[in-house]
Amino acid sequence: MNTADREDLIKDYNQYLVDKYNSMIPLDNYFNYIHTQYYNNIDISFMEYFVYLCKNGETFCITHDKLIEFGIYVHSTKSKDIKNRLDNLNFEEGLDYIKTEENVITPSGTKKKNVYTLSKFTFKLLLMSSQKESKYRYYYLLLEIVFEFYREYEKLYNKRLLLMKDASIKILENKIDDQTAKITDQTAKITDQTTKIDLLLDLASKQGIVIGETREELVETKEDLNKTKDKLDDVEDKLDETTTKADLALEHLKIKSFQSTLNPDSEHKHHHVLITIENTKHKKTNVKYKEVKHYTGQMIHINRKLTDIKKINSTKDRHIHIHPVFYNANGVDLRNNALTEFDRMINKYIEEYNKESIQNQKYNNQLIEKIKKQFKLKSFTKKVRHAFEMHPNKKDVKDLLTIDDIPIKYTSKGFIYSENEHIPIDEVYDIIFRLNELTQSPPMSAEEE
C-alpha cells in the first residue's frame, strides 16, 4: 500500500468516526488502531517504557546503561567512553545529564565509577540519532503521523459539533422569529382597535352624545387592550434576550473549539514559541517572498535553534528576523489553530470581495432579460448586447477572486507570503499572536457543553 492510499484510508476512518460516534475516541485507542491497520511493520514493543518515562516527574531518570540495553551504544561499557560520546554530541552536564559516583566491587577491591543519568529529552535524542538502531526513528515518525491525523479527526469532530449546536440555535431563532412576527401582528391589531376607540370617544364628546355604559365599556376595552399590549411587549423583550443568549452561546462554542488542552503542570513540559521571518526567493523563478516559521518546544530546543539562526545571520547573503520568544503551553494547538483561523479569514475575505460582483452580475442578468423582453427576443443577440452595454443602469462586474489569486500558503510549520493587494502580511502574521492567549485557556467543561 502506498502512502497516498494509506492516508486516504485514514481520512475515511476519521470521517467514519465522526459520523458514527457522538464523542471522540481516546488518543491511545486511535493510535493502536492506526498502528495495527496501517503501520504494523513498525516496532513499538518499547512504547510502554517510553510512556512510563513521560509520566515520570523527574528530569534526570535514565542511567547510561539503558543506552546499552536499548542497543544504541555497544562499543564500550566504560563510563568514560559514554562521557566522550555525550561530549561529542555537545550535551552539557547539568542541563542534559548529571554525573554521580557509585562504588563498584572488583577482584582487586572497591572502585568508584562514574554514572551518567540522562534527561528524558537527551535519551530520546540519542535513540533517534542512533546509526545502530533505526526502529526508534520510525517510532517517533509514527507518533507524529498519528498525532497529525488525530488532530484532523479532532477538527472534523469540532466542526460537526459546531454545526449541530448552530443548527439547534438556528431552530430556536426561527421559532423566536415566528413568535415575534405573531406578537408584532397582534400588537398592530391592538393599536388599530385602540385608535378606533379613541375616534369614537372623541366623536361622542364633540357631539355631546351621552353614551353612558357604552362609553365606559369602550374605555375599559381600551385599558384591557393596552394591558395586553404591555404583556406582549414583555414577551418580545424576553424573546430578544433569548436570541442574544443564543448568539452568545454560539460564539462561546466557536471560541472553545480552539481550546483543547489544559496547560501542563510540570515546568519542563512547557513550550515556548519562536517565530522567524526570512526574505527569500524561488530558486527557479527568482520570485521574492517571505517565509515565516514558528518553532515550539522547551527552551533548550529554542536556544539551540536561536544559535543556529545566529550562525546563518553572520553570513552576508541571508538574514533571518527573530521575533522575541513567547510562552505557550500548547504550541502544537497554537499552530493548528492558526491554520484553521487562516482558512477562515481567507475564505471570509474572498466572500466579502466577491459579494458586490455577484450581486451586480445578478442584477445585470435581470437587466438583460428585461431588454430581451422589450425587443421580444429570446437569445442574447448583438442588438441585446449593444442595448445592455449602453444601458445607464448597467453594473460593473469585477473578476471573481479565488484562493489561487492570493499568494499565501499556510502550513503547520509556518507560512509563505508574497506581496499582494488583498491581505497584508501583518494580518497573517498577527493570527499567531491573537490566538496565543486563547489557545492557553482551559477546554470546554461538561457544564458548558
VOTIFI-704365 format. One record per residue (C-alpha): residue in three letters; x, y, z. Coordinates in steps of 0.1 Angstrom, whole numbers, padded with zeros to 4 digits. Layout:
VOTIFI-704365
<nudo resn="ALA" x="X" y="Y" z="Z"/>
...
end
This chain:
VOTIFI-704365
<nudo resn="MET" x="0000" y="0000" z="0000"/>
<nudo resn="ASN" x="0015" y="0034" z="-0010"/>
<nudo resn="THR" x="0015" y="0064" z="0012"/>
<nudo resn="ALA" x="-0013" y="0082" z="-0006"/>
<nudo resn="ASP" x="-0037" y="0053" z="-0004"/>
<nudo resn="ARG" x="-0029" y="0048" z="0033"/>
<nudo resn="GLU" x="-0036" y="0085" z="0040"/>
<nudo resn="ASP" x="-0069" y="0083" z="0021"/>
<nudo resn="LEU" x="-0080" y="0053" z="0042"/>
<nudo resn="ILE" x="-0071" y="0071" z="0074"/>
<nudo resn="LYS" x="-0091" y="0101" z="0064"/>
<nudo resn="ASP" x="-0120" y="0079" z="0056"/>
<nudo resn="TYR" x="-0117" y="0063" z="0090"/>
<nudo resn="ASN" x="-0117" y="0098" z="0106"/>
<nudo resn="GLN" x="-0149" y="0106" z="0088"/>
<nudo resn="TYR" x="-0164" y="0073" z="0098"/>
<nudo resn="LEU" x="-0157" y="0080" z="0135"/>
<nudo resn="VAL" x="-0172" y="0115" z="0133"/>
<nudo resn="ASP" x="-0204" y="0102" z="0116"/>
<nudo resn="LYS" x="-0208" y="0072" z="0139"/>
<nudo resn="TYR" x="-0199" y="0083" z="0174"/>
<nudo resn="ASN" x="-0212" y="0113" z="0194"/>
<nudo resn="SER" x="-0179" y="0116" z="0214"/>
<nudo resn="MET" x="-0143" y="0113" z="0204"/>
<nudo resn="ILE" x="-0124" y="0081" z="0210"/>
<nudo resn="PRO" x="-0093" y="0084" z="0232"/>
<nudo resn="LEU" x="-0059" y="0091" z="0215"/>
<nudo resn="ASP" x="-0044" y="0058" z="0228"/>
<nudo resn="ASN" x="-0072" y="0038" z="0212"/>
<nudo resn="TYR" x="-0069" y="0057" z="0180"/>
<nudo resn="PHE" x="-0031" y="0051" z="0179"/>
<nudo resn="ASN" x="-0035" y="0014" z="0185"/>
<nudo resn="TYR" x="-0060" y="0011" z="0156"/>
<nudo resn="ILE" x="-0039" y="0031" z="0131"/>
<nudo resn="HIS" x="-0007" y="0012" z="0140"/>
<nudo resn="THR" x="-0024" y="-0022" z="0138"/>
<nudo resn="GLN" x="-0042" y="-0014" z="0105"/>
<nudo resn="TYR" x="-0017" y="0006" z="0085"/>
<nudo resn="TYR" x="0018" y="0007" z="0102"/>
<nudo resn="ASN" x="0021" y="-0027" z="0118"/>
<nudo resn="ASN" x="0056" y="-0031" z="0103"/>
<nudo resn="ILE" x="0069" y="-0005" z="0128"/>
<nudo resn="ASP" x="0081" y="-0019" z="0161"/>
<nudo resn="ILE" x="0065" y="-0003" z="0192"/>
<nudo resn="SER" x="0074" y="-0030" z="0217"/>
<nudo resn="PHE" x="0093" y="-0005" z="0238"/>
<nudo resn="MET" x="0065" y="0020" z="0239"/>
<nudo resn="GLU" x="0053" y="0011" z="0274"/>
<nudo resn="TYR" x="0087" y="0021" z="0288"/>
<nudo resn="PHE" x="0086" y="0054" z="0269"/>
<nudo resn="VAL" x="0051" y="0061" z="0283"/>
<nudo resn="TYR" x="0065" y="0054" z="0318"/>
<nudo resn="LEU" x="0092" y="0080" z="0312"/>
<nudo resn="CYS" x="0067" y="0106" z="0301"/>
<nudo resn="LYS" x="0048" y="0101" z="0334"/>
<nudo resn="ASN" x="0079" y="0102" z="0355"/>
<nudo resn="GLY" x="0082" y="0136" z="0370"/>
<nudo resn="GLU" x="0120" y="0136" z="0374"/>
<nudo resn="THR" x="0141" y="0154" z="0349"/>
<nudo resn="PHE" x="0170" y="0131" z="0351"/>
<nudo resn="CYS" x="0159" y="0095" z="0353"/>
<nudo resn="ILE" x="0177" y="0072" z="0328"/>
<nudo resn="THR" x="0211" y="0058" z="0337"/>
<nudo resn="HIS" x="0236" y="0054" z="0308"/>
<nudo resn="ASP" x="0234" y="0016" z="0309"/>
<nudo resn="LYS" x="0200" y="0020" z="0292"/>
<nudo resn="LEU" x="0218" y="0030" z="0261"/>
<nudo resn="ILE" x="0235" y="-0004" z="0260"/>
<nudo resn="GLU" x="0202" y="-0022" z="0269"/>
<nudo resn="PHE" x="0184" y="-0005" z="0240"/>
<nudo resn="GLY" x="0212" y="-0015" z="0217"/>
<nudo resn="ILE" x="0222" y="0020" z="0206"/>
<nudo resn="TYR" x="0257" y="0020" z="0221"/>
<nudo resn="VAL" x="0276" y="-0012" z="0221"/>
<nudo resn="HIS" x="0312" y="-0001" z="0215"/>
<nudo resn="SER" x="0321" y="0000" z="0252"/>
<nudo resn="THR" x="0305" y="-0002" z="0286"/>
<nudo resn="LYS" x="0331" y="0021" z="0302"/>
<nudo resn="SER" x="0317" y="0053" z="0317"/>
<nudo resn="LYS" x="0345" y="0074" z="0303"/>
<nudo resn="ASP" x="0336" y="0063" z="0267"/>
<nudo resn="ILE" x="0300" y="0072" z="0274"/>
<nudo resn="LYS" x="0312" y="0107" z="0286"/>
<nudo resn="ASN" x="0332" y="0111" z="0254"/>
<nudo resn="ARG" x="0301" y="0102" z="0234"/>
<nudo resn="LEU" x="0280" y="0128" z="0253"/>
<nudo resn="ASP" x="0307" y="0155" z="0248"/>
<nudo resn="ASN" x="0309" y="0147" z="0211"/>
<nudo resn="LEU" x="0272" y="0154" z="0207"/>
<nudo resn="ASN" x="0276" y="0187" z="0226"/>
<nudo resn="PHE" x="0254" y="0177" z="0256"/>
<nudo resn="GLU" x="0260" y="0197" z="0287"/>
<nudo resn="GLU" x="0263" y="0184" z="0322"/>
<nudo resn="GLY" x="0236" y="0198" z="0345"/>
<nudo resn="LEU" x="0214" y="0205" z="0315"/>
<nudo resn="ASP" x="0213" y="0173" z="0295"/>
<nudo resn="TYR" x="0226" y="0149" z="0321"/>
<nudo resn="ILE" x="0241" y="0147" z="0356"/>
<nudo resn="LYS" x="0271" y="0128" z="0369"/>
<nudo resn="THR" x="0272" y="0108" z="0401"/>
<nudo resn="GLU" x="0296" y="0082" z="0416"/>
<nudo resn="GLU" x="0289" y="0047" z="0429"/>
<nudo resn="ASN" x="0312" y="0021" z="0445"/>
<nudo resn="VAL" x="0318" y="-0010" z="0424"/>
<nudo resn="ILE" x="0333" y="-0042" z="0438"/>
<nudo resn="THR" x="0361" y="-0057" z="0417"/>
<nudo resn="PRO" x="0385" y="-0086" z="0423"/>
<nudo resn="SER" x="0412" y="-0061" z="0433"/>
<nudo resn="GLY" x="0389" y="-0042" z="0457"/>
<nudo resn="THR" x="0363" y="-0014" z="0456"/>
<nudo resn="LYS" x="0365" y="0012" z="0430"/>
<nudo resn="LYS" x="0345" y="0044" z="0422"/>
<nudo resn="LYS" x="0326" y="0045" z="0389"/>
<nudo resn="ASN" x="0310" y="0075" z="0373"/>
<nudo resn="VAL" x="0273" y="0070" z="0364"/>
<nudo resn="TYR" x="0257" y="0094" z="0339"/>
<nudo resn="THR" x="0220" y="0099" z="0344"/>
<nudo resn="LEU" x="0203" y="0113" z="0313"/>
<nudo resn="SER" x="0173" y="0135" z="0309"/>
<nudo resn="LYS" x="0144" y="0121" z="0290"/>
<nudo resn="PHE" x="0150" y="0145" z="0262"/>
<nudo resn="THR" x="0187" y="0136" z="0259"/>
<nudo resn="PHE" x="0179" y="0099" z="0260"/>
<nudo resn="LYS" x="0153" y="0102" z="0232"/>
<nudo resn="LEU" x="0177" y="0123" z="0211"/>
<nudo resn="LEU" x="0203" y="0095" z="0214"/>
<nudo resn="LEU" x="0177" y="0070" z="0203"/>
<nudo resn="MET" x="0167" y="0090" z="0173"/>
<nudo resn="SER" x="0203" y="0097" z="0162"/>
<nudo resn="SER" x="0215" y="0061" z="0166"/>
<nudo resn="GLN" x="0230" y="0046" z="0135"/>
<nudo resn="LYS" x="0228" y="0011" z="0150"/>
<nudo resn="GLU" x="0190" y="0011" z="0155"/>
<nudo resn="SER" x="0165" y="0028" z="0132"/>
<nudo resn="LYS" x="0133" y="0015" z="0148"/>
<nudo resn="TYR" x="0132" y="0044" z="0172"/>
<nudo resn="ARG" x="0132" y="0070" z="0144"/>
<nudo resn="TYR" x="0103" y="0051" z="0128"/>
<nudo resn="TYR" x="0085" y="0050" z="0161"/>
<nudo resn="TYR" x="0087" y="0088" z="0166"/>
<nudo resn="LEU" x="0077" y="0093" z="0130"/>
<nudo resn="LEU" x="0047" y="0071" z="0136"/>
<nudo resn="LEU" x="0038" y="0092" z="0167"/>
<nudo resn="GLU" x="0039" y="0124" z="0146"/>
<nudo resn="ILE" x="0018" y="0109" z="0118"/>
<nudo resn="VAL" x="-0008" y="0095" z="0141"/>
<nudo resn="PHE" x="-0009" y="0128" z="0161"/>
<nudo resn="GLU" x="-0015" y="0148" z="0130"/>
<nudo resn="PHE" x="-0043" y="0126" z="0118"/>
<nudo resn="TYR" x="-0058" y="0127" z="0152"/>
<nudo resn="ARG" x="-0058" y="0165" z="0151"/>
<nudo resn="GLU" x="-0076" y="0163" z="0117"/>
<nudo resn="TYR" x="-0101" y="0139" z="0134"/>
<nudo resn="GLU" x="-0105" y="0164" z="0162"/>
<nudo resn="LYS" x="-0111" y="0193" z="0138"/>
<nudo resn="LEU" x="-0138" y="0173" z="0119"/>
<nudo resn="TYR" x="-0154" y="0164" z="0152"/>
<nudo resn="ASN" x="-0154" y="0200" z="0165"/>
<nudo resn="LYS" x="-0168" y="0212" z="0131"/>
<nudo resn="ARG" x="-0196" y="0187" z="0134"/>
<nudo resn="LEU" x="-0203" y="0197" z="0170"/>
<nudo resn="LEU" x="-0205" y="0234" z="0160"/>
<nudo resn="LEU" x="-0228" y="0226" z="0131"/>
<nudo resn="MET" x="-0251" y="0206" z="0154"/>
<nudo resn="LYS" x="-0251" y="0234" z="0180"/>
<nudo resn="ASP" x="-0255" y="0260" z="0153"/>
<nudo resn="ALA" x="-0285" y="0241" z="0138"/>
<nudo resn="SER" x="-0301" y="0239" z="0173"/>
<nudo resn="ILE" x="-0297" y="0276" z="0178"/>
<nudo resn="LYS" x="-0310" y="0283" z="0143"/>
<nudo resn="ILE" x="-0342" y="0263" z="0150"/>
<nudo resn="LEU" x="-0346" y="0282" z="0183"/>
<nudo resn="GLU" x="-0341" y="0315" z="0165"/>
<nudo resn="ASN" x="-0366" y="0306" z="0138"/>
<nudo resn="LYS" x="-0392" y="0298" z="0165"/>
<nudo resn="ILE" x="-0384" y="0331" z="0181"/>
<nudo resn="ASP" x="-0388" y="0350" z="0148"/>
<nudo resn="ASP" x="-0422" y="0333" z="0142"/>
<nudo resn="GLN" x="-0433" y="0342" z="0177"/>
<nudo resn="THR" x="-0421" y="0378" z="0173"/>
<nudo resn="ALA" x="-0439" y="0381" z="0140"/>
<nudo resn="LYS" x="-0472" y="0370" z="0156"/>
<nudo resn="ILE" x="-0466" y="0394" z="0185"/>
<nudo resn="THR" x="-0459" y="0422" z="0161"/>
<nudo resn="ASP" x="-0491" y="0414" z="0141"/>
<nudo resn="GLN" x="-0512" y="0412" z="0173"/>
<nudo resn="THR" x="-0497" y="0445" z="0186"/>
<nudo resn="ALA" x="-0506" y="0462" z="0153"/>
<nudo resn="LYS" x="-0542" y="0449" z="0156"/>
<nudo resn="ILE" x="-0545" y="0462" z="0192"/>
<nudo resn="THR" x="-0531" y="0496" z="0182"/>
<nudo resn="ASP" x="-0556" y="0498" z="0153"/>
<nudo resn="GLN" x="-0585" y="0489" z="0177"/>
<nudo resn="THR" x="-0573" y="0514" z="0203"/>
<nudo resn="THR" x="-0572" y="0541" z="0176"/>
<nudo resn="LYS" x="-0608" y="0534" z="0165"/>
<nudo resn="ILE" x="-0620" y="0535" z="0202"/>
<nudo resn="ASP" x="-0603" y="0569" z="0206"/>
<nudo resn="LEU" x="-0620" y="0582" z="0175"/>
<nudo resn="LEU" x="-0654" y="0570" z="0188"/>
<nudo resn="LEU" x="-0649" y="0586" z="0222"/>
<nudo resn="ASP" x="-0637" y="0618" z="0206"/>
<nudo resn="LEU" x="-0667" y="0619" z="0182"/>
<nudo resn="ALA" x="-0691" y="0613" z="0211"/>
<nudo resn="SER" x="-0675" y="0640" z="0231"/>
<nudo resn="LYS" x="-0677" y="0666" z="0203"/>
<nudo resn="GLN" x="-0713" y="0659" z="0195"/>
<nudo resn="GLY" x="-0724" y="0659" z="0232"/>
<nudo resn="ILE" x="-0738" y="0624" z="0229"/>
<nudo resn="VAL" x="-0743" y="0608" z="0263"/>
<nudo resn="ILE" x="-0735" y="0571" z="0257"/>
<nudo resn="GLY" x="-0734" y="0561" z="0294"/>
<nudo resn="GLU" x="-0724" y="0525" z="0298"/>
<nudo resn="THR" x="-0713" y="0522" z="0262"/>
<nudo resn="ARG" x="-0686" y="0549" z="0268"/>
<nudo resn="GLU" x="-0675" y="0531" z="0300"/>
<nudo resn="GLU" x="-0672" y="0498" z="0281"/>
<nudo resn="LEU" x="-0651" y="0514" z="0254"/>
<nudo resn="VAL" x="-0628" y="0529" z="0280"/>
<nudo resn="GLU" x="-0625" y="0496" z="0298"/>
<nudo resn="THR" x="-0618" y="0478" z="0264"/>
<nudo resn="LYS" x="-0591" y="0503" z="0256"/>
<nudo resn="GLU" x="-0575" y="0497" z="0290"/>
<nudo resn="ASP" x="-0576" y="0459" z="0285"/>
<nudo resn="LEU" x="-0560" y="0463" z="0251"/>
<nudo resn="ASN" x="-0532" y="0484" z="0265"/>
<nudo resn="LYS" x="-0525" y="0458" z="0292"/>
<nudo resn="THR" x="-0524" y="0431" z="0266"/>
<nudo resn="LYS" x="-0500" y="0452" z="0245"/>
<nudo resn="ASP" x="-0478" y="0457" z="0275"/>
<nudo resn="LYS" x="-0477" y="0419" z="0282"/>
<nudo resn="LEU" x="-0469" y="0413" z="0245"/>
<nudo resn="ASP" x="-0440" y="0438" z="0248"/>
<nudo resn="ASP" x="-0427" y="0420" z="0278"/>
<nudo resn="VAL" x="-0428" y="0387" z="0259"/>
<nudo resn="GLU" x="-0410" y="0403" z="0230"/>
<nudo resn="ASP" x="-0383" y="0416" z="0253"/>
<nudo resn="LYS" x="-0377" y="0381" z="0267"/>
<nudo resn="LEU" x="-0376" y="0367" z="0232"/>
<nudo resn="ASP" x="-0350" y="0393" z="0223"/>
<nudo resn="GLU" x="-0330" y="0383" z="0254"/>
<nudo resn="THR" x="-0332" y="0346" z="0245"/>
<nudo resn="THR" x="-0319" y="0354" z="0209"/>
<nudo resn="THR" x="-0290" y="0373" z="0224"/>
<nudo resn="LYS" x="-0281" y="0344" z="0247"/>
<nudo resn="ALA" x="-0283" y="0320" z="0218"/>
<nudo resn="ASP" x="-0259" y="0342" z="0198"/>
<nudo resn="LEU" x="-0235" y="0344" z="0228"/>
<nudo resn="ALA" x="-0237" y="0306" z="0232"/>
<nudo resn="LEU" x="-0228" y="0301" z="0196"/>
<nudo resn="GLU" x="-0198" y="0325" z="0198"/>
<nudo resn="HIS" x="-0188" y="0307" z="0230"/>
<nudo resn="LEU" x="-0187" y="0274" z="0212"/>
<nudo resn="LYS" x="-0166" y="0288" z="0184"/>
<nudo resn="ILE" x="-0141" y="0302" z="0209"/>
<nudo resn="LYS" x="-0140" y="0269" z="0228"/>
<nudo resn="SER" x="-0133" y="0250" z="0196"/>
<nudo resn="PHE" x="-0098" y="0265" z="0198"/>
<nudo resn="GLN" x="-0091" y="0252" z="0233"/>
<nudo resn="SER" x="-0083" y="0215" z="0236"/>
<nudo resn="THR" x="-0055" y="0210" z="0261"/>
<nudo resn="LEU" x="-0050" y="0221" z="0297"/>
<nudo resn="ASN" x="-0017" y="0238" z="0305"/>
<nudo resn="PRO" x="0007" y="0211" z="0317"/>
<nudo resn="ASP" x="0016" y="0212" z="0354"/>
<nudo resn="SER" x="0053" y="0203" z="0351"/>
<nudo resn="GLU" x="0076" y="0231" z="0342"/>
<nudo resn="HIS" x="0099" y="0210" z="0320"/>
<nudo resn="LYS" x="0069" y="0203" z="0297"/>
<nudo resn="HIS" x="0061" y="0239" z="0290"/>
<nudo resn="HIS" x="0065" y="0251" z="0254"/>
<nudo resn="HIS" x="0080" y="0283" z="0241"/>
<nudo resn="VAL" x="0074" y="0297" z="0206"/>
<nudo resn="LEU" x="0100" y="0312" z="0183"/>
<nudo resn="ILE" x="0089" y="0329" z="0152"/>
<nudo resn="THR" x="0113" y="0339" z="0124"/>
<nudo resn="ILE" x="0108" y="0358" z="0091"/>
<nudo resn="GLU" x="0132" y="0354" z="0062"/>
<nudo resn="ASN" x="0132" y="0373" z="0029"/>
<nudo resn="THR" x="0139" y="0347" z="0002"/>
<nudo resn="LYS" x="0132" y="0339" z="-0034"/>
<nudo resn="HIS" x="0122" y="0309" z="-0055"/>
<nudo resn="LYS" x="0153" y="0291" z="-0069"/>
<nudo resn="LYS" x="0139" y="0287" z="-0104"/>
<nudo resn="THR" x="0117" y="0317" z="-0109"/>
<nudo resn="ASN" x="0135" y="0342" z="-0086"/>
<nudo resn="VAL" x="0101" y="0354" z="-0073"/>
<nudo resn="LYS" x="0107" y="0370" z="-0039"/>
<nudo resn="TYR" x="0086" y="0360" z="-0009"/>
<nudo resn="LYS" x="0087" y="0360" z="0029"/>
<nudo resn="GLU" x="0089" y="0327" z="0047"/>
<nudo resn="VAL" x="0076" y="0328" z="0083"/>
<nudo resn="LYS" x="0083" y="0298" z="0105"/>
<nudo resn="HIS" x="0072" y="0291" z="0141"/>
<nudo resn="TYR" x="0090" y="0266" z="0162"/>
<nudo resn="THR" x="0077" y="0252" z="0195"/>
<nudo resn="GLY" x="0094" y="0233" z="0223"/>
<nudo resn="GLN" x="0112" y="0235" z="0256"/>
<nudo resn="MET" x="0135" y="0265" z="0260"/>
<nudo resn="ILE" x="0166" y="0242" z="0255"/>
<nudo resn="HIS" x="0154" y="0234" z="0219"/>
<nudo resn="ILE" x="0146" y="0271" z="0213"/>
<nudo resn="ASN" x="0180" y="0282" z="0224"/>
<nudo resn="ARG" x="0196" y="0257" z="0200"/>
<nudo resn="LYS" x="0175" y="0270" z="0172"/>
<nudo resn="LEU" x="0185" y="0305" z="0180"/>
<nudo resn="THR" x="0221" y="0296" z="0180"/>
<nudo resn="ASP" x="0217" y="0281" z="0145"/>
<nudo resn="ILE" x="0199" y="0312" z="0132"/>
<nudo resn="LYS" x="0226" y="0335" z="0146"/>
<nudo resn="LYS" x="0252" y="0315" z="0127"/>
<nudo resn="ILE" x="0231" y="0320" z="0095"/>
<nudo resn="ASN" x="0228" y="0357" z="0102"/>
<nudo resn="SER" x="0265" y="0360" z="0105"/>
<nudo resn="THR" x="0268" y="0354" z="0067"/>
<nudo resn="LYS" x="0262" y="0382" z="0042"/>
<nudo resn="ASP" x="0237" y="0366" z="0018"/>
<nudo resn="ARG" x="0210" y="0357" z="0043"/>
<nudo resn="HIS" x="0193" y="0374" z="0072"/>
<nudo resn="ILE" x="0165" y="0360" z="0094"/>
<nudo resn="HIS" x="0145" y="0383" z="0116"/>
<nudo resn="ILE" x="0138" y="0368" z="0150"/>
<nudo resn="HIS" x="0107" y="0378" z="0169"/>
<nudo resn="PRO" x="0110" y="0378" z="0207"/>
<nudo resn="VAL" x="0103" y="0343" z="0221"/>
<nudo resn="PHE" x="0070" y="0339" z="0240"/>
<nudo resn="TYR" x="0055" y="0311" z="0260"/>
<nudo resn="ASN" x="0026" y="0289" z="0250"/>
<nudo resn="ALA" x="0018" y="0257" z="0269"/>
<nudo resn="ASN" x="0001" y="0242" z="0238"/>
<nudo resn="GLY" x="0024" y="0251" z="0209"/>
<nudo resn="VAL" x="0011" y="0224" z="0186"/>
<nudo resn="ASP" x="-0025" y="0235" z="0192"/>
<nudo resn="LEU" x="-0014" y="0271" z="0185"/>
<nudo resn="ARG" x="0000" y="0261" z="0151"/>
<nudo resn="ASN" x="-0031" y="0241" z="0142"/>
<nudo resn="ASN" x="-0055" y="0268" z="0154"/>
<nudo resn="ALA" x="-0036" y="0294" z="0134"/>
<nudo resn="LEU" x="-0040" y="0272" z="0103"/>
<nudo resn="THR" x="-0078" y="0269" z="0109"/>
<nudo resn="GLU" x="-0081" y="0306" z="0116"/>
<nudo resn="PHE" x="-0062" y="0315" z="0084"/>
<nudo resn="ASP" x="-0085" y="0293" z="0063"/>
<nudo resn="ARG" x="-0115" y="0311" z="0079"/>
<nudo resn="MET" x="-0100" y="0345" z="0074"/>
<nudo resn="ILE" x="-0091" y="0339" z="0037"/>
<nudo resn="ASN" x="-0125" y="0324" z="0029"/>
<nudo resn="LYS" x="-0143" y="0353" z="0046"/>
<nudo resn="TYR" x="-0121" y="0379" z="0027"/>
<nudo resn="ILE" x="-0129" y="0361" z="-0007"/>
<nudo resn="GLU" x="-0166" y="0360" z="0002"/>
<nudo resn="GLU" x="-0167" y="0397" z="0010"/>
<nudo resn="TYR" x="-0146" y="0407" z="-0020"/>
<nudo resn="ASN" x="-0169" y="0388" z="-0044"/>
<nudo resn="LYS" x="-0202" y="0398" z="-0028"/>
<nudo resn="GLU" x="-0207" y="0430" z="-0048"/>
<nudo resn="SER" x="-0196" y="0414" z="-0081"/>
<nudo resn="ILE" x="-0220" y="0385" z="-0076"/>
<nudo resn="GLN" x="-0249" y="0409" z="-0068"/>
<nudo resn="ASN" x="-0240" y="0431" z="-0098"/>
<nudo resn="GLN" x="-0239" y="0401" z="-0121"/>
<nudo resn="LYS" x="-0273" y="0390" z="-0108"/>
<nudo resn="TYR" x="-0287" y="0425" z="-0114"/>
<nudo resn="ASN" x="-0272" y="0426" z="-0149"/>
<nudo resn="ASN" x="-0287" y="0392" z="-0158"/>
<nudo resn="GLN" x="-0321" y="0406" z="-0148"/>
<nudo resn="LEU" x="-0315" y="0437" z="-0168"/>
<nudo resn="ILE" x="-0306" y="0416" z="-0199"/>
<nudo resn="GLU" x="-0339" y="0396" z="-0195"/>
<nudo resn="LYS" x="-0358" y="0429" z="-0195"/>
<nudo resn="ILE" x="-0341" y="0441" z="-0226"/>
<nudo resn="LYS" x="-0348" y="0408" z="-0244"/>
<nudo resn="LYS" x="-0385" y="0412" z="-0235"/>
<nudo resn="GLN" x="-0385" y="0447" z="-0248"/>
<nudo resn="PHE" x="-0371" y="0436" z="-0281"/>
<nudo resn="LYS" x="-0393" y="0404" z="-0280"/>
<nudo resn="LEU" x="-0361" y="0382" z="-0283"/>
<nudo resn="LYS" x="-0352" y="0350" z="-0265"/>
<nudo resn="SER" x="-0315" y="0350" z="-0271"/>
<nudo resn="PHE" x="-0286" y="0373" z="-0263"/>
<nudo resn="THR" x="-0282" y="0388" z="-0298"/>
<nudo resn="LYS" x="-0259" y="0417" z="-0309"/>
<nudo resn="LYS" x="-0289" y="0440" z="-0306"/>
<nudo resn="VAL" x="-0295" y="0430" z="-0270"/>
<nudo resn="ARG" x="-0258" y="0431" z="-0262"/>
<nudo resn="HIS" x="-0255" y="0467" z="-0276"/>
<nudo resn="ALA" x="-0285" y="0479" z="-0257"/>
<nudo resn="PHE" x="-0272" y="0463" z="-0225"/>
<nudo resn="GLU" x="-0237" y="0478" z="-0230"/>
<nudo resn="MET" x="-0252" y="0513" z="-0235"/>
<nudo resn="HIS" x="-0277" y="0510" z="-0207"/>
<nudo resn="PRO" x="-0272" y="0536" z="-0180"/>
<nudo resn="ASN" x="-0281" y="0512" z="-0151"/>
<nudo resn="LYS" x="-0256" y="0485" z="-0161"/>
<nudo resn="LYS" x="-0234" y="0475" z="-0132"/>
<nudo resn="ASP" x="-0196" y="0469" z="-0133"/>
<nudo resn="VAL" x="-0186" y="0433" z="-0125"/>
<nudo resn="LYS" x="-0150" y="0425" z="-0114"/>
<nudo resn="ASP" x="-0135" y="0391" z="-0120"/>
<nudo resn="LEU" x="-0142" y="0368" z="-0091"/>
<nudo resn="LEU" x="-0114" y="0363" z="-0066"/>
<nudo resn="THR" x="-0102" y="0327" z="-0059"/>
<nudo resn="ILE" x="-0078" y="0312" z="-0034"/>
<nudo resn="ASP" x="-0052" y="0309" z="-0062"/>
<nudo resn="ASP" x="-0052" y="0347" z="-0066"/>
<nudo resn="ILE" x="-0039" y="0352" z="-0031"/>
<nudo resn="PRO" x="-0002" y="0340" z="-0030"/>
<nudo resn="ILE" x="-0002" y="0329" z="0007"/>
<nudo resn="LYS" x="0004" y="0293" z="0017"/>
<nudo resn="TYR" x="-0001" y="0285" z="0054"/>
<nudo resn="THR" x="0011" y="0251" z="0068"/>
<nudo resn="SER" x="0016" y="0235" z="0102"/>
<nudo resn="LYS" x="0053" y="0248" z="0101"/>
<nudo resn="GLY" x="0046" y="0284" z="0091"/>
<nudo resn="PHE" x="0036" y="0303" z="0060"/>
<nudo resn="ILE" x="0050" y="0315" z="0028"/>
<nudo resn="TYR" x="0039" y="0350" z="0018"/>
<nudo resn="SER" x="0042" y="0370" z="-0014"/>
<nudo resn="GLU" x="0032" y="0407" z="-0016"/>
<nudo resn="ASN" x="-0003" y="0411" z="-0028"/>
<nudo resn="GLU" x="-0031" y="0438" z="-0029"/>
<nudo resn="HIS" x="-0055" y="0418" z="-0008"/>
<nudo resn="ILE" x="-0041" y="0408" z="0025"/>
<nudo resn="PRO" x="-0010" y="0425" z="0042"/>
<nudo resn="ILE" x="0015" y="0402" z="0059"/>
<nudo resn="ASP" x="0008" y="0418" z="0093"/>
<nudo resn="GLU" x="-0028" y="0403" z="0092"/>
<nudo resn="VAL" x="-0015" y="0368" z="0086"/>
<nudo resn="TYR" x="0014" y="0372" z="0110"/>
<nudo resn="ASP" x="-0009" y="0386" z="0137"/>
<nudo resn="ILE" x="-0031" y="0354" z="0137"/>
<nudo resn="ILE" x="-0005" y="0336" z="0158"/>
<nudo resn="PHE" x="-0004" y="0363" z="0184"/>
<nudo resn="ARG" x="-0042" y="0368" z="0185"/>
<nudo resn="LEU" x="-0046" y="0331" z="0192"/>
<nudo resn="ASN" x="-0018" y="0328" z="0217"/>
<nudo resn="GLU" x="-0038" y="0337" z="0248"/>
<nudo resn="LEU" x="-0069" y="0319" z="0235"/>
<nudo resn="THR" x="-0051" y="0286" z="0229"/>
<nudo resn="GLN" x="-0038" y="0285" z="0265"/>
<nudo resn="SER" x="-0073" y="0287" z="0280"/>
<nudo resn="PRO" x="-0087" y="0255" z="0295"/>
<nudo resn="PRO" x="-0110" y="0234" z="0274"/>
<nudo resn="MET" x="-0148" y="0234" z="0274"/>
<nudo resn="SER" x="-0161" y="0217" z="0306"/>
<nudo resn="ALA" x="-0190" y="0193" z="0307"/>
<nudo resn="GLU" x="-0212" y="0220" z="0322"/>
<nudo resn="GLU" x="-0206" y="0243" z="0292"/>
<nudo resn="GLU" x="-0215" y="0217" z="0265"/>
end
